[in-house]
Amino acid sequence: MTTTTGTSTTTGAIQTATQQLLTSLNTGSGVDTSTLVTSLVTAEFAARSDALTSKASTLTTQISGVATLKSTITNFASAVDGLVGGGTLATQPVSSNPAALTATALPGAKLGGLSSAIVVSQLAGNQAARTTSAVASRSATIGSGSFTLSFGTASYSVDGTTMTGFTAGSAAPVTIDVTDASLDGIAAAVNASGAGVTASVVTDADGGAYLSLKGKSGATQAFTLAASNDPSGNLAQFAVGPGASGTALSATAQNAKLTVDGVAVERASNTIGDLVTGVNLQLAATSATAVSLTSTSPTSALSSAVTNFVDTYNQVLAAVQAQTDPATGVLKSDPAATALLHALKTLTSKVLLTGGNAETNGPTRLSELGVGTNKDGTLSVNAKTLARQLSTFPGSVEAMFSSGNTAGLGAALDTLSTGAISTVTGLGASTSRYTAAQATISTQQDKISTARDKEKTRLTQLYSAMNSKVAAYKSTQTFLTNQVAAWNKSDS
């Protein structure tokens, strides 16, 4: 197989041009200036042009290689973040009666050995009120003026349809001005106040419109609405509170009431995150008997996670090794790429548990979970070692994959990825360097192109002049030849 170099290309071009010159000078049609000049100019600039083209091609390949590595490592880190943050690798709380309450683990929670008994005797509620008389048109103006919205605690009738008493809280009353006191206008004004009461207009089957008001949950979120400025006298019908005749309550403001391990507590919401450590409770219904709250360890999921991590790591390693191969890798001399390869190879020995996250004599590195390095740099999993560590130290293994562990696997890969793509010392800097080199080569190619055009013009002019002189010489030669022939004929 013959490899064409810049030197051989140049030599060949010169030989071709020389042969064309000799051939043209021996013809009667004159020199082929266009072909000759093109060949000579190509020969003169071939070596420099070929060298720049080769460098540009290499830089393009290097930029592509850097982009591949950046994408590979960021995708790897993102995949691990998704796995760690998905919740499937954390011990989860389990409710014995999901119809009454469900529970989810809070980020970073340690729920091993969780055991609580919870009785739900009352759910938290939002006070809700609606007008009792329908309005024919929701957009028709009823009046204008202002309302005063107050918050506090209230007492209600047995059936919960009327407010029998109200004690204002510490929050200042809110004034709500309405210039367009239609039902739609009142609802818009209430919502625009941002006070915590949501208003809407509901239309019945006959087309009648009603104003509906709903507050926040909790016993201290009861509210009253009074017409504080009512020139027309028509706003009073929307009043909510003790003695109100134009509205009725459909729900009352109340706290959730429950007993946790024998302790009676109340909360303003049915979503509670401060009763059981590390657990967020969602109340759904009252329970006649205690609901048991326990936990289950994700042993199988953690085992699969380790195996999946190793498989993905090996794919990433192969991509990095291909780009940094000492013989064929386009990034074999790139410091950021080689640094990334080194960082990957040290990942199994990195400490992923520190301080309170580590159990006594428990594993703190991937290598201690049975993740070993093969001769070719790839990883493999010792299933027996992994199973033993999961059985003996499930908390440590879980903590390595916990999103709440700032030294865990997810955090380690995020740090590795951030450093790898850094625009100062990482692959981002490599991209900038190669791109700048490409720009320099492009400038040099432009200069060569300009010089080539100038040289082509010069040679064209030179050989055109020569061609004219040669044509003249040939014309003289032809005349003399013909004259000599005529003389010789006359002498015979």
Rosetta blueprint (number, residue, H / E / L):
1 M L
2 T L
3 T L
4 T L
5 T L
6 G H
7 T H
8 S H
9 T H
10 T H
11 T H
12 G H
13 A H
14 I H
15 Q H
16 T H
17 A H
18 T H
19 Q H
20 Q H
21 L H
22 L H
23 T H
24 S H
25 L H
26 N L
27 T L
28 G L
29 S L
30 G L
31 V L
32 D L
33 T H
34 S H
35 T H
36 L H
37 V H
38 T H
39 S H
40 L H
41 V H
42 T H
43 A H
44 E H
45 F H
46 A H
47 A H
48 R H
49 S H
50 D H
51 A H
52 L H
53 T H
54 S H
55 K H
56 A H
57 S H
58 T H
59 L H
60 T H
61 T H
62 Q H
63 I H
64 S H
65 G H
66 V H
67 A H
68 T H
69 L H
70 K H
71 S H
72 T H
73 I H
74 T H
75 N H
76 F H
77 A H
78 S H
79 A H
80 V H
81 D H
82 G H
83 L H
84 V H
85 G H
86 G L
87 G L
88 T L
89 L L
90 A L
91 T L
92 Q E
93 P E
94 V E
95 S E
96 S L
97 N L
98 P L
99 A L
100 A L
101 L E
102 T E
103 A E
104 T E
105 A E
106 L L
107 P L
108 G L
109 A L
110 K L
111 L L
112 G L
113 G L
114 L L
115 S E
116 S E
117 A E
118 I E
119 V E
120 V E
121 S E
122 Q E
123 L L
124 A L
125 G E
126 N E
127 Q E
128 A E
129 A E
130 R E
131 T E
132 T L
133 S L
134 A L
135 V E
136 A L
137 S L
138 R L
139 S L
140 A L
141 T L
142 I L
143 G L
144 S L
145 G E
146 S E
147 F E
148 T E
149 L E
150 S E
151 F E
152 G E
153 T E
154 A E
155 S E
156 Y E
157 S L
158 V L
159 D L
160 G L
161 T L
162 T L
163 M E
164 T E
165 G E
166 F E
167 T E
168 A E
169 G L
170 S L
171 A L
172 A L
173 P L
174 V E
175 T E
176 I E
177 D E
178 V E
179 T L
180 D L
181 A L
182 S L
183 L H
184 D H
185 G H
186 I H
187 A H
188 A H
189 A H
190 V H
191 N H
192 A H
193 S H
194 G L
195 A L
196 G L
197 V L
198 T E
199 A E
200 S E
201 V E
202 V E
203 T E
204 D L
205 A L
206 D L
207 G L
208 G L
209 A E
210 Y E
211 L E
212 S E
213 L E
214 K E
215 G E
216 K E
217 S E
218 G L
219 A H
220 T H
221 Q H
222 A E
223 F E
224 T E
225 L E
226 A E
227 A E
228 S E
229 N E
230 D L
231 P L
232 S L
233 G L
234 N L
235 L H
236 A H
237 Q H
238 F H
239 A L
240 V E
241 G L
242 P L
243 G L
244 A L
245 S L
246 G L
247 T E
248 A E
249 L E
250 S E
251 A E
252 T L
253 A L
254 Q E
255 N L
256 A E
257 K E
258 L E
259 T E
260 V E
261 D L
262 G L
263 V E
264 A E
265 V E
266 E E
267 R E
268 A L
269 S L
270 N L
271 T E
272 I E
273 G L
274 D L
275 L L
276 V L
277 T L
278 G L
279 V E
280 N E
281 L E
282 Q E
283 L E
284 A L
285 A L
286 T L
287 S L
288 A L
289 T L
290 A L
291 V E
292 S E
293 L E
294 T E
295 S E
296 T E
297 S L
298 P L
299 T H
300 S H
301 A H
302 L H
303 S H
304 S H
305 A H
306 V H
307 T H
308 N H
309 F H
310 V H
311 D H
312 T H
313 Y H
314 N H
315 Q H
316 V H
317 L H
318 A H
319 A H
320 V H
321 Q H
322 A H
323 Q H
324 T H
325 D L
326 P L
327 A L
328 T L
329 G L
330 V L
331 L L
332 K L
333 S L
334 D L
335 P H
336 A H
337 A H
338 T H
339 A H
340 L H
341 L H
342 H H
343 A H
344 L H
345 K H
346 T L
347 L H
348 T H
349 S H
350 K L
351 V L
352 L L
353 L L
354 T L
355 G H
356 G H
357 N H
358 A L
359 E L
360 T L
361 N L
362 G L
363 P L
364 T L
365 R L
366 L H
367 S H
368 E H
369 L H
370 G L
371 V E
372 G E
373 T E
374 N L
375 K L
376 D L
377 G L
378 T L
379 L E
380 S E
381 V E
382 N L
383 A H
384 K H
385 T H
386 L H
387 A H
388 R H
389 Q H
390 L H
391 S H
392 T H
393 F L
394 P H
395 G H
396 S H
397 V H
398 E H
399 A H
400 M H
401 F L
402 S L
403 S L
404 G L
405 N L
406 T L
407 A L
408 G L
409 L H
410 G H
411 A H
412 A H
413 L H
414 D H
415 T H
416 L H
417 S H
418 T H
419 G H
420 A H
421 I L
422 S L
423 T L
424 V L
425 T L
426 G L
427 L H
428 G H
429 A H
430 S H
431 T H
432 S H
433 R H
434 Y H
435 T H
436 A H
437 A H
438 Q H
439 A H
440 T H
441 I H
442 S H
443 T H
444 Q H
445 Q H
446 D H
447 K H
448 I H
449 S H
450 T H
451 A H
452 R H
453 D H
454 K H
455 E H
456 K H
457 T H
458 R H
459 L H
460 T H
461 Q H
462 L H
463 Y H
464 S H
465 A H
466 M H
467 N H
468 S H
469 K H
470 V H
471 A H
472 A H
473 Y H
474 K H
475 S H
476 T H
477 Q H
478 T H
479 F H
480 L H
481 T H
482 N H
483 Q H
484 V H
485 A H
486 A H
487 W H
488 N H
489 K H
490 S H
491 D H
492 S L
